[in-house]
Amino acid sequence: MSALPHEPPYQSARLAPADGPQTLAELRAALASAAPADLTAFDARLSAAQLAEVPAVIGEYRAVLALRTRPEVAAAIAASLAGTAQLRPAAEVFGNAEGAA
């Protein structure tokens, strides 16, 4: 699903602007600590990005960092792998979406 026109792509609704690293140096250090391969990918994407694309690249990797480091994400992944995740039917999740069953 793509972002709404007023939302930057990859921006998690649960990731407030004040959450996490606030500078490029902090983001790079956090990515290096959490997953060095993510730092390499971030640097490559950032270097190749047009200036207008830079905020989206930063937002994407802030979300990646949150997914790598937030305990609730780790717990959800563990529950899914263990088969103990509480699943919700698609109709419940997308009930208000156009064309939902």
C-alpha positions in Angstrom: 0.0 0.0 0.0 1.4 3.4 -0.9 1.5 6.4 1.3 -1.2 9.0 1.2 -0.2 12.2 -0.6 0.4 14.0 2.6 2.5 11.3 4.1 6.2 10.7 3.2 6.8 7.1 2.0 8.1 4.6 4.6 7.2 6.9 7.5 5.8 4.7 10.3 2.8 6.1 12.0 4.4 5.0 15.3 7.7 6.8 14.6 7.3 10.4 15.8 9.8 13.0 14.5 11.3 13.3 18.0 11.8 9.5 18.2 15.2 8.1 17.6 18.3 9.7 16.1 18.0 13.4 15.3 21.1 13.9 13.2 22.7 12.1 10.3 25.7 11.2 12.5 23.3 9.7 15.1 21.4 7.8 12.5 24.6 6.4 11.0 25.9 5.4 14.4 22.6 3.7 15.4 22.5 1.9 12.0 26.1 0.8 12.4 25.3 -0.6 15.9 22.0 -2.3 14.9 22.9 -3.7 11.5 26.1 -2.6 9.7 24.6 -3.8 6.3 21.8 -1.3 6.8 24.4 1.5 7.2 26.0 0.5 4.0 22.7 0.5 2.2 21.7 3.8 3.7 24.9 5.5 2.7 24.6 4.2 -0.9 20.9 5.3 -1.1 21.7 8.7 0.4 24.7 9.3 -1.9 22.6 8.4 -5.0 19.5 10.4 -4.0 18.4 13.6 -5.6 18.1 16.4 -3.0 14.3 16.2 -3.1 14.6 12.5 -2.2 16.8 12.9 0.8 14.0 13.3 3.4 12.3 10.1 2.1 15.6 8.1 2.3 16.2 9.4 5.9 12.6 8.5 6.8 12.9 5.0 5.4 16.1 4.2 7.3 14.7 5.8 10.5 11.8 3.3 10.1 14.3 0.4 9.4 16.2 1.3 12.5 13.0 1.3 14.6 12.0 -2.1 13.1 15.5 -3.5 14.1 15.5 -2.1 17.6 12.0 -1.8 19.1 11.1 -4.6 21.5 7.5 -4.7 20.4 8.7 -5.6 16.9 11.0 -8.3 18.1 8.1 -9.7 20.2 5.8 -9.7 17.3 8.3 -11.5 15.1 9.0 -14.0 17.8 5.3 -14.7 18.3 4.8 -15.1 14.5 7.7 -17.6 14.2 6.4 -19.5 17.3 2.9 -19.7 15.9 1.5 -17.9 18.9 0.7 -14.5 17.2 -2.9 -13.4 17.5 -4.1 -13.0 14.0 -6.9 -10.8 12.8 -9.0 -11.5 9.8 -8.4 -9.2 6.8 -12.0 -8.1 6.8 -11.5 -6.7 10.3 -8.2 -5.0 9.5 -9.4 -3.6 6.2 -13.1 -3.4 7.0 -13.4 0.3 6.1 -11.2 0.1 3.0 -12.9 0.3 -0.4 -13.6 -3.1 -1.9 -13.0 -5.0 1.4 -14.9 -8.2 1.8 
